[in-house]
Amino acid sequence: MMRFGKRELFICRDFYKRLYRSNPLIECNAGIQAGHLEILLFRKWLVVMSKAH
């Protein structure tokens, strides 16, 4: 996890099995909590940007 001012960046492998066909390069979604942005890279890596606490 890295912190940039008021934002946090978290990168991990994505083990969630998606029930829909995702874009093979990059896909962006709103996260579960307000202020979160989830970016799926190459269907394997999950990048989560959130507000720092």
Steps between C-alpha positions, in 0.01 A plus 500: 500500500628845411369837607486813282367793699132428568495182288615144559602259224478124557614241242433125526417191294131467424366156595133596467317296236300745293165384362530729199758535225735783592713711272835322437716811561343735754165535673393765752222468759378693798603326819277370776558803723459863402820651358644168377604431142588147391708445187546148363814463285542207259227310692758412768606809695266710711593862575285670765513876552328629811486795735760479777370472855 
